[in-house]
């Protein structure tokens, strides 16, 4: 599955639909046979007091003639742990997901589940499940965002290969809708975590100055601020004002989780200062001047101290020489 980004919409749809009807992986046998202890645990949890599920006598006296499992336990008999068999790998289902991811349909919500029961299960039944991709919808836009509904059908068989039940499970894989927060209603950023050691740095920013801490003994610069020189262990220090130029050393663009105080996508850069004598000093800051998607390693930046709210100013790495 390569170069899917180059597919036209029609090619994408055709490729997506080609997964319909495919079985996703080998049949999956239940790890345990249908058994009374698991049935009892479930009905106790649910508060279901029907004796036909827990009493041999009541089961024998019922229309079933024996103890039975609640039909809604169908899926429970083949469930494995999160690391269990059938996860990951390169099954058609994973390939379908990769195709959807390539179009940005990265979020998922389960939308509905329908079960059909052919017969009651009872202790001793051994259940095997087969799963096929039942249908994939055309692209739809919902309140969540735009994407495709994907329905899988799981068929459950007993040891004789007879169908005992089925389940249709539908999810939507979607591209989350942007939920911009209007600047007027955006709560202020969380304030910096001020300490005895770093307060001077933020106070200087609020006065419009970007400072670098300097050892008063050996002259070595350091950032982030700290109480002791890592070179000579002196605790005496003063500061110099940074020249205000730098280079993007590394960066991330944060999309999720979204905190209402910030605007997303939120670029966060590690900027290496390039002023005279500032080699090796790096600072974390947001970027400005270009779209977050256009931030690149090694871009030259001008560092500007800007207000982010009424009480805080922070450095910004301005890319492209203008904002
Ligand atoms: Zn020193």
Boltz pocket constraint, residues with backbone or C-beta under 6 A from the ligand:
constraints:
  - pocket:
      binder: B
      contacts: [[A, 215], [A, 216], [A, 217], [A, 218], [A, 219], [A, 220], [A, 229], [A, 230], [A, 231], [A, 232], [A, 233], [A, 234]]
      max_distance: 6.0
